[in-house]
Amino acid sequence: MPDYGNLSTPLTAARYQYSATFIKGPAKSGYNEGRTHTGAYVPPRGATVGLLLEELRTRAAHDFKVSAKDVVLVSYSLHEC
């Protein structure tokens, strides 16, 4: 089974289901506004777990209306379809 915790793991399946939760950073004690993104991903040739997470971070930044460097990944899951 692939190690999806390793950012350099290649995504070799035809399709994946993902769920990723992001907050506007930096994380602080107490309430942190978070957003969970779920969906399907068809990886381009050469894609890795890291590439997928960067694409999701960019999407989360757009939703939060901040730059991608101000978004913190809290958790994610990835499954082959």
N, C-alpha and C positions, 0 to 999 in steps of 0.2 A: 504494500500500500504506500502511495507517495506521502512524503512528509510535507504537508501543507503549512506547517509552522515555519518552514525554511523559505525565505523570500526568493531564493534562487532556484527553487524547484520548478522544473518545466511543467507547463500545463499541456498535456498530450491528449487528453480526451476531447471528443468533438464538442461537448457542452458541459457546463457546470451550473449548479445552483449555488448562490451565495447569500449570506446575510452579514452585514457589517454595521457596527454602531460607532458613530463618531460624536465628539463633543467639540465645541468651540474652546480652543486652548488659551492659555495653559490650564490644565486641570487644577481645581482647587477643592478644598474641603467644602462640604455642603452641596447644594444643588448645582449641577452642571447641565446646561441645555444640551440634550442629545438627540440624534436622529439615527434611525436604523434604515438602511437601504437593503432591500432584498430583490432578487431577480435571477435571471439567467444570463450566462456569459458564454459566448462562442469565442474562444481565444484565437487571435491571429497567430500565424506561424512564428515560433520562437518566443511566445509569451511565457511569462513566469508568474508565480504568486505575487512577487513584488510589483510587477507591471499592473496586474489586476488591482491591487490595493492602491496604487498611485492613481489609477483611473477613478476608482471609487472615492478617494480623497478629494480629487478635483471636483467631482460631482457634489460631494458634501460641502465643499467650500462655496460652490455656486449657490447651493441651498441656503447656507448661512450668510451669504453675501460678504465673505471675507476671503483673504488669500489662502491658498492651500497650506502654507506654512503655519497658519493659525488654526488648523484642524488636527485633532488628536484621535487616532484610532483606539477605541476602547476594547473591542472584541470583534472577531469574525469567525465564520464557519464557511467551509467550502466542500461541496460534494459533487462527484461525477454523476451525470445523468445517464 
